[in-house]
């Protein structure tokens, strides 16, 4: 039995080691380009911090600065925002790694007026993800551990997952946000209301089906594997280029883990950066999220002030210069210096027949043939108008013949009908005439017996 226990222990250890071997954490990266001086022009990889507001889909051009006396950034910098830029380009502060939290370095730099921070790792090692410090269990106070256990948190997480599923099934996914917000306010651990009963009160107030949610949760006390939690664990395993989810909560956008502050504006910016240019939804182009670069000097793109047509198209990542389509007509050009209606005559895509003269018009063209010729657009050719007149004459003759035949047929029909009716009438009359004569001859014979009877 003891040996079996050792084997079981070794098996569990090997399983844990195996999970560490196959599990992987992917550092989400961005790029840094050195533009000046030319001798140092280069491009480098950098790791995105797990706090702050990363500019997803955008870029920041500024001047790098390093503080010789306080290169670590662990202490507040002297003066009133000493790194506030006096030029249009913002200041990007370089800080050394070590001696304090990353978040503290960035905070001190932000208070000193820096627009961005680059933390330089003096150790030659792979990139790491900077995270903000969290209070340990010993410093959170005893309230959490006195009344609650880890399973209480697991049960509530399971309940929130089922609320999300049920809300999606009823096409009311936003109700999940209402539940999470209300539960955080009404059922906090601080007020000692973190319980199943409080959660169900919130569900009732939001008119959510409690029975469906309980059915989704199953029996948390049962000694069986919970399918909902199992699915969540499987989703945390990295696939393809995405690494394992090791920081909770984590937001995944287009199979890439989001790094930054979990705040609605920052998250919405990250989501908007995942759309292909010119396919951004209207909310991504609002002034609260991005700057419309087409409003200033038309973004440097082509513009026709007379017809109020521009090649500038605003996107979340910036602007693109692309010749527009106006009333179904595609303009052609580079989008920067020129955009013109396609000139079929100049491009020699139409009206290329012998003796044709081409004139470009907006959205189309006009083609005329010399002399008395007629232009056929479908064939891009000229034909004789005489042939056309002969065709009309032939058509008239055919119509006249058909019309004459119809009139003759009608007359013949009326004549035949009249003759037929006359013959029928004569036949009927000839049948009635002999009946009348026979009747007159038979009357005396019928009367004779009566006369004989009276004489008896």
ZALUM-365911 format. One record per residue (C-alpha): residue in three letters; residue number from 1; x, y, z. Coordinates in steps of 0.02 Angstrom, whole numbers. Example, Ala and Ser with C-alpha at 12.3 -4.5 7.8 and 13.67 -1.06 7.14 Angstrom:
+--------+-----+--------+--------+--------+
| residu | num |     c1 |     c2 |     c3 |
+--------+-----+--------+--------+--------+
|    Ala |   1 |    615 |   -225 |    390 |
|    Ser |   2 |    684 |    -53 |    357 |
+--------+-----+--------+--------+--------+
REM end
This chain:
+--------+-----+--------+--------+--------+
| residu | num |     c1 |     c2 |     c3 |
+--------+-----+--------+--------+--------+
|    Unk |   1 |      0 |      0 |      0 |
|    Unk |   2 |    143 |    116 |     43 |
|    Unk |   3 |    225 |     77 |   -123 |
|    Unk |   4 |     61 |    112 |   -212 |
|    Unk |   5 |     53 |    279 |   -123 |
|    Unk |   6 |    229 |    321 |   -183 |
|    Unk |   7 |    186 |    272 |   -360 |
|    Unk |   8 |     28 |    377 |   -354 |
|    Unk |   9 |    128 |    525 |   -286 |
|    Unk |  10 |    258 |    505 |   -423 |
|    Unk |  11 |    121 |    495 |   -554 |
|    Unk |  12 |     41 |    655 |   -491 |
|    Unk |  13 |    209 |    743 |   -489 |
|    Unk |  14 |    245 |    686 |   -667 |
|    Unk |  15 |     73 |    747 |   -721 |
|    Unk |  16 |    106 |    918 |   -644 |
|    Unk |  17 |    277 |    927 |   -725 |
|    Unk |  18 |    199 |    878 |   -890 |
|    Unk |  19 |     73 |   1019 |   -876 |
|    Unk |  20 |    214 |   1142 |   -848 |
|    Unk |  21 |    306 |   1074 |   -999 |
|    Unk |  22 |    159 |   1085 |  -1119 |
|    Unk |  23 |     83 |   1243 |  -1045 |
|    Unk |  24 |    153 |   1402 |  -1118 |
|    Unk |  25 |    133 |   1588 |  -1089 |
|    Unk |  26 |    145 |   1698 |  -1244 |
|    Unk |  27 |    211 |   1874 |  -1218 |
|    Unk |  28 |    104 |   1995 |  -1319 |
|    Unk |  29 |    222 |   2109 |  -1415 |
|    Unk |  30 |    226 |   2275 |  -1505 |
|    Unk |  31 |    361 |   2357 |  -1609 |
|    Unk |  32 |    474 |   2506 |  -1574 |
|    Unk |  33 |    555 |   2599 |  -1719 |
|    Unk |  34 |    702 |   2717 |  -1696 |
|    Unk |  35 |    686 |   2852 |  -1829 |
|    Unk |  36 |    825 |   2973 |  -1784 |
|    Unk |  37 |    974 |   2987 |  -1790 |
|    Unk |  38 |    998 |   2891 |  -1953 |
|    Unk |  39 |   1146 |   2797 |  -1881 |
|    Unk |  40 |   1032 |   2717 |  -1750 |
|    Unk |  41 |    880 |   2689 |  -1861 |
|    Unk |  42 |    814 |   2515 |  -1820 |
|    Unk |  43 |    663 |   2416 |  -1764 |
|    Unk |  44 |    645 |   2317 |  -1601 |
|    Unk |  45 |    516 |   2208 |  -1514 |
|    Unk |  46 |    439 |   2259 |  -1348 |
|    Unk |  47 |    319 |   2178 |  -1225 |
|    Unk |  48 |    151 |   2259 |  -1188 |
|    Unk |  49 |    120 |   2289 |  -1003 |
|    Unk |  50 |    -33 |   2214 |   -920 |
|    Unk |  51 |    -87 |   2385 |   -856 |
|    Unk |  52 |   -110 |   2557 |   -929 |
|    Unk |  53 |   -193 |   2598 |  -1095 |
|    Unk |  54 |    -99 |   2523 |  -1243 |
|    Unk |  55 |   -135 |   2614 |  -1406 |
|    Unk |  56 |   -200 |   2463 |  -1503 |
|    Unk |  57 |   -207 |   2494 |  -1689 |
|    Unk |  58 |   -117 |   2661 |  -1671 |
|    Unk |  59 |     57 |   2730 |  -1651 |
|    Unk |  60 |    147 |   2864 |  -1551 |
|    Unk |  61 |    290 |   2968 |  -1620 |
|    Unk |  62 |    391 |   3059 |  -1488 |
|    Unk |  63 |    561 |   3105 |  -1421 |
|    Unk |  64 |    649 |   2982 |  -1304 |
|    Unk |  65 |    723 |   3050 |  -1142 |
|    Unk |  66 |    826 |   2972 |  -1003 |
|    Unk |  67 |    846 |   3047 |   -827 |
|    Unk |  68 |   1024 |   3019 |   -769 |
|    Unk |  69 |    993 |   3047 |   -582 |
|    Unk |  70 |    830 |   2951 |   -567 |
|    Unk |  71 |    844 |   2822 |   -704 |
|    Unk |  72 |    746 |   2692 |   -605 |
|    Unk |  73 |    592 |   2800 |   -582 |
|    Unk |  74 |    555 |   2730 |   -409 |
|    Unk |  75 |    540 |   2903 |   -331 |
|    Unk |  76 |    431 |   3050 |   -386 |
|    Unk |  77 |    523 |   3166 |   -503 |
|    Unk |  78 |    562 |   3343 |   -446 |
|    Unk |  79 |    472 |   3492 |   -520 |
|    Unk |  80 |    303 |   3522 |   -599 |
|    Unk |  81 |    290 |   3395 |   -740 |
|    Unk |  82 |    472 |   3408 |   -794 |
|    Unk |  83 |    445 |   3289 |   -941 |
|    Unk |  84 |    300 |   3384 |  -1017 |
|    Unk |  85 |    349 |   3414 |  -1197 |
|    Unk |  86 |    366 |   3593 |  -1259 |
|    Unk |  87 |    354 |   3535 |  -1440 |
|    Unk |  88 |    214 |   3447 |  -1536 |
|    Unk |  89 |    303 |   3282 |  -1507 |
|    Unk |  90 |    268 |   3202 |  -1337 |
|    Unk |  91 |    403 |   3136 |  -1220 |
|    Unk |  92 |    439 |   2950 |  -1208 |
|    Unk |  93 |    534 |   2918 |  -1046 |
|    Unk |  94 |    666 |   2781 |  -1035 |
|    Unk |  95 |    681 |   2695 |   -865 |
|    Unk |  96 |    790 |   2555 |   -800 |
|    Unk |  97 |    718 |   2395 |   -731 |
|    Unk |  98 |    736 |   2351 |   -547 |
|    Unk |  99 |    712 |   2401 |   -363 |
|    Unk | 100 |    523 |   2437 |   -374 |
|    Unk | 101 |    364 |   2385 |   -461 |
|    Unk | 102 |    340 |   2421 |   -645 |
|    Unk | 103 |    174 |   2506 |   -608 |
|    Unk | 104 |    259 |   2626 |   -486 |
|    Unk | 105 |    388 |   2676 |   -616 |
|    Unk | 106 |    252 |   2712 |   -743 |
|    Unk | 107 |    148 |   2807 |   -616 |
|    Unk | 108 |    291 |   2923 |   -569 |
|    Unk | 109 |    330 |   2953 |   -753 |
|    Unk | 110 |    149 |   2992 |   -792 |
|    Unk | 111 |    139 |   3117 |   -650 |
|    Unk | 112 |    296 |   3200 |   -719 |
|    Unk | 113 |    214 |   3228 |   -889 |
|    Unk | 114 |    280 |   3081 |   -992 |
|    Unk | 115 |    165 |   3017 |  -1129 |
|    Unk | 116 |    238 |   2841 |  -1131 |
|    Unk | 117 |    368 |   2738 |  -1038 |
|    Unk | 118 |    496 |   2614 |  -1102 |
|    Unk | 119 |    570 |   2504 |   -965 |
|    Unk | 120 |    742 |   2443 |  -1019 |
|    Unk | 121 |    795 |   2271 |   -961 |
|    Unk | 122 |    982 |   2271 |   -928 |
|    Unk | 123 |    983 |   2081 |   -924 |
|    Unk | 124 |    994 |   1990 |  -1090 |
|    Unk | 125 |    840 |   1880 |  -1075 |
|    Unk | 126 |    675 |   1848 |  -1167 |
|    Unk | 127 |    540 |   1981 |  -1153 |
|    Unk | 128 |    424 |   1973 |  -1003 |
|    Unk | 129 |    249 |   2043 |   -973 |
|    Unk | 130 |    247 |   2183 |   -845 |
|    Unk | 131 |    103 |   2166 |   -722 |
|    Unk | 132 |     34 |   2276 |   -584 |
|    Unk | 133 |     60 |   2221 |   -403 |
|    Unk | 134 |    -85 |   2140 |   -310 |
|    Unk | 135 |   -111 |   2131 |   -125 |
|    Unk | 136 |    -67 |   1962 |    -51 |
|    Unk | 137 |   -186 |   1860 |     51 |
|    Unk | 138 |    -99 |   1913 |    212 |
|    Unk | 139 |   -128 |   2098 |    179 |
|    Unk | 140 |   -308 |   2088 |    122 |
|    Unk | 141 |   -377 |   2074 |    298 |
|    Unk | 142 |   -465 |   1932 |    384 |
|    Unk | 143 |   -640 |   1970 |    320 |
|    Unk | 144 |   -615 |   1864 |    163 |
|    Unk | 145 |   -555 |   1710 |    255 |
|    Unk | 146 |   -671 |   1720 |    404 |
|    Unk | 147 |   -837 |   1698 |    315 |
|    Unk | 148 |   -797 |   1631 |    143 |
|    Unk | 149 |   -706 |   1487 |     63 |
|    Unk | 150 |   -630 |   1465 |   -108 |
|    Unk | 151 |   -779 |   1360 |   -163 |
|    Unk | 152 |   -895 |   1509 |   -135 |
|    Unk | 153 |   -799 |   1605 |   -268 |
|    Unk | 154 |   -800 |   1454 |   -384 |
|    Unk | 155 |   -989 |   1435 |   -363 |
|    Unk | 156 |  -1017 |   1618 |   -406 |
|    Unk | 157 |   -902 |   1606 |   -557 |
|    Unk | 158 |  -1003 |   1456 |   -614 |
|    Unk | 159 |  -1165 |   1552 |   -588 |
|    Unk | 160 |  -1102 |   1699 |   -690 |
|    Unk | 161 |  -1051 |   1583 |   -832 |
|    Unk | 162 |  -1226 |   1509 |   -834 |
|    Unk | 163 |  -1305 |   1682 |   -828 |
|    Unk | 164 |  -1204 |   1725 |   -982 |
|    Unk | 165 |  -1261 |   1566 |  -1072 |
|    Unk | 166 |  -1445 |   1590 |  -1029 |
|    Unk | 167 |  -1439 |   1774 |  -1076 |
|    Unk | 168 |  -1364 |   1731 |  -1245 |
|    Unk | 169 |  -1497 |   1600 |  -1278 |
|    Unk | 170 |  -1632 |   1732 |  -1249 |
|    Unk | 171 |  -1540 |   1859 |  -1362 |
|    Unk | 172 |  -1512 |   1974 |  -1213 |
|    Unk | 173 |  -1325 |   1958 |  -1187 |
|    Unk | 174 |  -1313 |   2130 |  -1105 |
|    Unk | 175 |  -1408 |   2065 |   -953 |
|    Unk | 176 |  -1247 |   1978 |   -898 |
|    Unk | 177 |  -1166 |   2148 |   -874 |
|    Unk | 178 |  -1315 |   2206 |   -770 |
|    Unk | 179 |  -1302 |   2051 |   -661 |
|    Unk | 180 |  -1115 |   2068 |   -632 |
|    Unk | 181 |  -1132 |   2253 |   -589 |
|    Unk | 182 |  -1279 |   2229 |   -472 |
|    Unk | 183 |  -1200 |   2079 |   -386 |
|    Unk | 184 |  -1040 |   2177 |   -355 |
|    Unk | 185 |  -1140 |   2318 |   -274 |
|    Unk | 186 |  -1271 |   2219 |   -177 |
|    Unk | 187 |  -1178 |   2060 |   -133 |
|    Unk | 188 |  -1003 |   2116 |    -83 |
|    Unk | 189 |   -894 |   2019 |     37 |
|    Unk | 190 |   -863 |   2179 |    133 |
|    Unk | 191 |  -1046 |   2187 |    180 |
|    Unk | 192 |  -1049 |   1998 |    213 |
|    Unk | 193 |  -1181 |   1968 |     79 |
|    Unk | 194 |  -1078 |   1862 |    -40 |
|    Unk | 195 |  -1199 |   1716 |    -45 |
|    Unk | 196 |  -1314 |   1611 |   -153 |
|    Unk | 197 |  -1467 |   1694 |    -78 |
|    Unk | 198 |  -1407 |   1868 |   -124 |
|    Unk | 199 |  -1363 |   1810 |   -300 |
|    Unk | 200 |  -1539 |   1741 |   -325 |
|    Unk | 201 |  -1613 |   1906 |   -266 |
|    Unk | 202 |  -1515 |   1994 |   -403 |
|    Unk | 203 |  -1574 |   1865 |   -530 |
|    Unk | 204 |  -1755 |   1895 |   -480 |
|    Unk | 205 |  -1736 |   2083 |   -493 |
|    Unk | 206 |  -1671 |   2063 |   -671 |
|    Unk | 207 |  -1811 |   1940 |   -715 |
|    Unk | 208 |  -1688 |   1802 |   -759 |
|    Unk | 209 |  -1748 |   1620 |   -760 |
|    Unk | 210 |  -1674 |   1548 |   -600 |
|    Unk | 211 |  -1725 |   1370 |   -644 |
|    Unk | 212 |  -1629 |   1373 |   -809 |
|    Unk | 213 |  -1476 |   1444 |   -723 |
|    Unk | 214 |  -1482 |   1310 |   -588 |
|    Unk | 215 |  -1500 |   1176 |   -721 |
|    Unk | 216 |  -1348 |   1246 |   -811 |
|    Unk | 217 |  -1247 |   1246 |   -649 |
|    Unk | 218 |  -1294 |   1068 |   -604 |
|    Unk | 219 |  -1255 |   1007 |   -429 |
|    Unk | 220 |  -1091 |   1089 |   -374 |
|    Unk | 221 |  -1082 |    972 |   -224 |
|    Unk | 222 |  -1092 |    814 |   -332 |
|    Unk | 223 |   -932 |    713 |   -353 |
|    Unk | 224 |   -937 |    728 |   -544 |
|    Unk | 225 |   -849 |    835 |   -672 |
|    Unk | 226 |   -941 |    998 |   -707 |
|    Unk | 227 |   -960 |   1020 |   -895 |
|    Unk | 228 |   -966 |   1211 |   -889 |
|    Unk | 229 |   -805 |   1227 |   -789 |
|    Unk | 230 |   -724 |   1092 |   -895 |
|    Unk | 231 |   -761 |   1192 |  -1053 |
|    Unk | 232 |   -686 |   1349 |   -975 |
|    Unk | 233 |   -528 |   1255 |   -929 |
|    Unk | 234 |   -511 |   1188 |  -1106 |
|    Unk | 235 |   -530 |   1364 |  -1176 |
|    Unk | 236 |   -385 |   1424 |  -1068 |
|    Unk | 237 |   -266 |   1306 |  -1157 |
|    Unk | 238 |   -172 |   1397 |  -1294 |
|    Unk | 239 |   -197 |   1344 |  -1474 |
|    Unk | 240 |   -101 |   1402 |  -1625 |
|    Unk | 241 |    -11 |   1566 |  -1595 |
|    Unk | 242 |   -108 |   1603 |  -1436 |
|    Unk | 243 |    -30 |   1550 |  -1272 |
|    Unk | 244 |   -114 |   1481 |  -1116 |
|    Unk | 245 |   -222 |   1598 |  -1015 |
|    Unk | 246 |   -126 |   1618 |   -852 |
|    Unk | 247 |   -185 |   1792 |   -798 |
|    Unk | 248 |   -367 |   1806 |   -747 |
|    Unk | 249 |   -474 |   1889 |   -802 |
|    Unk | 250 |   -409 |   1890 |   -980 |
|    Unk | 251 |   -490 |   1959 |  -1136 |
|    Unk | 252 |   -454 |   1871 |  -1302 |
|    Unk | 253 |   -480 |   1969 |  -1464 |
|    Unk | 254 |   -454 |   1882 |  -1632 |
|    Unk | 255 |   -363 |   1741 |  -1540 |
|    Unk | 256 |   -241 |   1867 |  -1462 |
|    Unk | 257 |   -236 |   1901 |  -1275 |
|    Unk | 258 |   -272 |   2081 |  -1230 |
|    Unk | 259 |   -145 |   2170 |  -1122 |
|    Unk | 260 |   -192 |   2329 |  -1033 |
|    Unk | 261 |   -319 |   2402 |   -914 |
|    Unk | 262 |   -488 |   2316 |   -912 |
|    Unk | 263 |   -582 |   2478 |   -940 |
|    Unk | 264 |   -721 |   2497 |  -1067 |
|    Unk | 265 |   -639 |   2632 |  -1174 |
|    Unk | 266 |   -472 |   2541 |  -1179 |
|    Unk | 267 |   -554 |   2374 |  -1217 |
|    Unk | 268 |   -663 |   2451 |  -1353 |
|    Unk | 269 |   -508 |   2526 |  -1435 |
|    Unk | 270 |   -426 |   2355 |  -1436 |
|    Unk | 271 |   -582 |   2277 |  -1514 |
|    Unk | 272 |   -591 |   2413 |  -1647 |
|    Unk | 273 |   -410 |   2383 |  -1694 |
|    Unk | 274 |   -458 |   2205 |  -1744 |
|    Unk | 275 |   -568 |   2262 |  -1889 |
|    Unk | 276 |   -503 |   2273 |  -2065 |
|    Unk | 277 |   -481 |   2450 |  -2129 |
|    Unk | 278 |   -639 |   2529 |  -2203 |
|    Unk | 279 |   -746 |   2396 |  -2116 |
|    Unk | 280 |   -746 |   2483 |  -1946 |
|    Unk | 281 |   -919 |   2499 |  -1864 |
|    Unk | 282 |   -977 |   2679 |  -1832 |
|    Unk | 283 |   -940 |   2670 |  -1645 |
|    Unk | 284 |   -755 |   2642 |  -1683 |
|    Unk | 285 |   -750 |   2805 |  -1782 |
|    Unk | 286 |   -826 |   2914 |  -1646 |
|    Unk | 287 |   -726 |   3062 |  -1582 |
|    Unk | 288 |   -710 |   2981 |  -1411 |
|    Unk | 289 |   -605 |   2838 |  -1481 |
|    Unk | 290 |   -507 |   2909 |  -1628 |
|    Unk | 291 |   -465 |   3070 |  -1719 |
|    Unk | 292 |   -539 |   3097 |  -1891 |
|    Unk | 293 |   -383 |   3138 |  -1989 |
|    Unk | 294 |   -486 |   3184 |  -2142 |
|    Unk | 295 |   -547 |   3342 |  -2055 |
|    Unk | 296 |   -374 |   3423 |  -2058 |
|    Unk | 297 |   -312 |   3467 |  -2233 |
|    Unk | 298 |   -419 |   3325 |  -2299 |
|    Unk | 299 |   -288 |   3204 |  -2235 |
|    Unk | 300 |   -172 |   3253 |  -2378 |
|    Unk | 301 |   -284 |   3162 |  -2502 |
|    Unk | 302 |   -362 |   3218 |  -2666 |
|    Unk | 303 |   -519 |   3324 |  -2656 |
|    Unk | 304 |   -638 |   3406 |  -2779 |
|    Unk | 305 |   -705 |   3561 |  -2693 |
|    Unk | 306 |   -834 |   3596 |  -2830 |
|    Unk | 307 |   -923 |   3428 |  -2820 |
|    Unk | 308 |   -872 |   3401 |  -2636 |
|    Unk | 309 |   -793 |   3232 |  -2673 |
|    Unk | 310 |   -642 |   3170 |  -2576 |
|    Unk | 311 |   -528 |   3019 |  -2581 |
|    Unk | 312 |   -496 |   3024 |  -2392 |
|    Unk | 313 |   -574 |   2882 |  -2293 |
|    Unk | 314 |   -562 |   2885 |  -2104 |
|    Unk | 315 |   -522 |   2721 |  -2016 |
|    Unk | 316 |   -483 |   2675 |  -1836 |
|    Unk | 317 |   -297 |   2654 |  -1876 |
|    Unk | 318 |   -287 |   2818 |  -1971 |
|    Unk | 319 |   -339 |   2873 |  -2144 |
|    Unk | 320 |   -319 |   2800 |  -2317 |
|    Unk | 321 |   -322 |   2891 |  -2484 |
|    Unk | 322 |   -428 |   2793 |  -2606 |
|    Unk | 323 |   -522 |   2858 |  -2758 |
|    Unk | 324 |   -709 |   2851 |  -2720 |
|    Unk | 325 |   -860 |   2782 |  -2810 |
|    Unk | 326 |   -986 |   2922 |  -2846 |
|    Unk | 327 |  -1160 |   2876 |  -2907 |
|    Unk | 328 |  -1098 |   2709 |  -2969 |
|    Unk | 329 |   -949 |   2784 |  -3061 |
|    Unk | 330 |   -776 |   2728 |  -3003 |
|    Unk | 331 |   -645 |   2864 |  -3001 |
|    Unk | 332 |   -470 |   2814 |  -3052 |
|    Unk | 333 |   -304 |   2880 |  -2987 |
|    Unk | 334 |   -179 |   2868 |  -2845 |
|    Unk | 335 |   -296 |   2950 |  -2719 |
|    Unk | 336 |   -165 |   3077 |  -2668 |
|    Unk | 337 |   -136 |   3191 |  -2818 |
|    Unk | 338 |   -277 |   3144 |  -2934 |
|    Unk | 339 |   -441 |   3051 |  -2950 |
|    Unk | 340 |   -532 |   3059 |  -3115 |
|    Unk | 341 |   -681 |   2980 |  -3197 |
|    Unk | 342 |   -619 |   2841 |  -3311 |
|    Unk | 343 |   -594 |   2912 |  -3486 |
|    Unk | 344 |   -647 |   2771 |  -3601 |
|    Unk | 345 |   -588 |   2871 |  -3752 |
|    Unk | 346 |   -414 |   2899 |  -3681 |
|    Unk | 347 |   -400 |   2724 |  -3612 |
|    Unk | 348 |   -457 |   2657 |  -3783 |
|    Unk | 349 |   -577 |   2535 |  -3702 |
|    Unk | 350 |   -724 |   2581 |  -3816 |
|    Unk | 351 |   -769 |   2667 |  -3980 |
|    Unk | 352 |   -621 |   2593 |  -4073 |
|    Unk | 353 |   -708 |   2553 |  -4238 |
|    Unk | 354 |   -652 |   2628 |  -4404 |
|    Unk | 355 |   -722 |   2802 |  -4432 |
|    Unk | 356 |   -785 |   2820 |  -4252 |
|    Unk | 357 |   -765 |   2981 |  -4153 |
|    Unk | 358 |   -764 |   2966 |  -3961 |
|    Unk | 359 |   -817 |   3098 |  -3834 |
|    Unk | 360 |   -795 |   3068 |  -3647 |
|    Unk | 361 |   -941 |   3108 |  -3532 |
|    Unk | 362 |   -964 |   3092 |  -3343 |
|    Unk | 363 |   -985 |   2909 |  -3306 |
|    Unk | 364 |   -993 |   2858 |  -3489 |
|    Unk | 365 |   -947 |   2910 |  -3667 |
|    Unk | 366 |  -1024 |   2956 |  -3835 |
|    Unk | 367 |   -974 |   2871 |  -3997 |
|    Unk | 368 |  -1025 |   2931 |  -4170 |
|    Unk | 369 |   -991 |   2860 |  -4342 |
|    Unk | 370 |   -943 |   2962 |  -4493 |
|    Unk | 371 |  -1064 |   2991 |  -4635 |
|    Unk | 372 |  -1231 |   2906 |  -4630 |
|    Unk | 373 |  -1172 |   2757 |  -4528 |
|    Unk | 374 |  -1257 |   2694 |  -4370 |
|    Unk | 375 |  -1155 |   2647 |  -4212 |
|    Unk | 376 |  -1196 |   2483 |  -4125 |
|    Unk | 377 |  -1128 |   2495 |  -3946 |
|    Unk | 378 |  -1140 |   2309 |  -3907 |
|    Unk | 379 |  -1033 |   2265 |  -4058 |
|    Unk | 380 |   -928 |   2425 |  -4057 |
|    Unk | 381 |   -956 |   2438 |  -4244 |
|    Unk | 382 |  -1038 |   2550 |  -4375 |
|    Unk | 383 |  -1168 |   2485 |  -4500 |
|    Unk | 384 |  -1257 |   2561 |  -4651 |
|    Unk | 385 |  -1415 |   2657 |  -4613 |
|    Unk | 386 |  -1487 |   2599 |  -4784 |
|    Unk | 387 |  -1482 |   2424 |  -4721 |
|    Unk | 388 |  -1576 |   2483 |  -4573 |
|    Unk | 389 |  -1708 |   2568 |  -4684 |
|    Unk | 390 |  -1728 |   2409 |  -4785 |
|    Unk | 391 |  -1755 |   2315 |  -4625 |
|    Unk | 392 |  -1893 |   2435 |  -4573 |
|    Unk | 393 |  -1973 |   2421 |  -4746 |
|    Unk | 394 |  -1968 |   2233 |  -4740 |
|    Unk | 395 |  -2047 |   2237 |  -4568 |
|    Unk | 396 |  -2186 |   2351 |  -4633 |
|    Unk | 397 |  -2221 |   2234 |  -4779 |
|    Unk | 398 |  -2233 |   2084 |  -4665 |
|    Unk | 399 |  -2350 |   2175 |  -4547 |
|    Unk | 400 |  -2458 |   2233 |  -4694 |
|    Unk | 401 |  -2470 |   2057 |  -4765 |
|    Unk | 402 |  -2518 |   1986 |  -4597 |
|    Unk | 403 |  -2646 |   2124 |  -4573 |
|    Unk | 404 |  -2722 |   2098 |  -4746 |
|    Unk | 405 |  -2734 |   1912 |  -4718 |
|    Unk | 406 |  -2824 |   1945 |  -4556 |
|    Unk | 407 |  -2951 |   2061 |  -4637 |
|    Unk | 408 |  -2982 |   1940 |  -4780 |
|    Unk | 409 |  -3006 |   1798 |  -4659 |
|    Unk | 410 |  -3132 |   1900 |  -4560 |
|    Unk | 411 |  -3232 |   1943 |  -4717 |
|    Unk | 412 |  -3231 |   1763 |  -4774 |
|    Unk | 413 |  -3286 |   1708 |  -4602 |
|    Unk | 414 |  -3432 |   1830 |  -4599 |
|    Unk | 415 |  -3486 |   1775 |  -4775 |
|    Unk | 416 |  -3480 |   1591 |  -4731 |
|    Unk | 417 |  -3574 |   1621 |  -4569 |
|    Unk | 418 |  -3713 |   1716 |  -4658 |
|    Unk | 419 |  -3732 |   1581 |  -4792 |
|    Unk | 420 |  -3738 |   1446 |  -4659 |
|    Unk | 421 |  -3873 |   1538 |  -4560 |
|    Unk | 422 |  -3979 |   1565 |  -4716 |
|    Unk | 423 |  -3973 |   1380 |  -4760 |
|    Unk | 424 |  -4021 |   1332 |  -4583 |
|    Unk | 425 |  -4170 |   1449 |  -4584 |
|    Unk | 426 |  -4231 |   1380 |  -4750 |
|    Unk | 427 |  -4216 |   1203 |  -4686 |
|    Unk | 428 |  -4319 |   1243 |  -4533 |
|    Unk | 429 |  -4453 |   1330 |  -4634 |
|    Unk | 430 |  -4466 |   1186 |  -4757 |
|    Unk | 431 |  -4497 |   1067 |  -4613 |
|    Unk | 432 |  -4640 |   1169 |  -4540 |
|    Unk | 433 |  -4734 |   1201 |  -4703 |
|    Unk | 434 |  -4790 |   1017 |  -4737 |
|    Unk | 435 |  -4852 |    998 |  -4558 |
|    Unk | 436 |  -4974 |   1140 |  -4580 |
|    Unk | 437 |  -5048 |   1065 |  -4742 |
|    Unk | 438 |  -5067 |    893 |  -4664 |
|    Unk | 439 |  -5157 |    967 |  -4516 |
|    Unk | 440 |  -5284 |   1054 |  -4625 |
|    Unk | 441 |  -5322 |    893 |  -4720 |
|    Unk | 442 |  -5348 |    790 |  -4564 |
|    Unk | 443 |  -5476 |    902 |  -4479 |
|    Unk | 444 |  -5631 |    838 |  -4572 |
|    Unk | 445 |  -5585 |    659 |  -4535 |
|    Unk | 446 |  -5579 |    698 |  -4351 |
|    Unk | 447 |  -5742 |    790 |  -4353 |
|    Unk | 448 |  -5838 |    658 |  -4454 |
|    Unk | 449 |  -5862 |    534 |  -4312 |
|    Unk | 450 |  -5937 |    670 |  -4206 |
|    Unk | 451 |  -6061 |    712 |  -4339 |
|    Unk | 452 |  -6111 |    529 |  -4358 |
|    Unk | 453 |  -6134 |    514 |  -4173 |
|    Unk | 454 |  -6257 |    656 |  -4165 |
|    Unk | 455 |  -6367 |    583 |  -4299 |
|    Unk | 456 |  -6396 |    420 |  -4210 |
+--------+-----+--------+--------+--------+
REM end
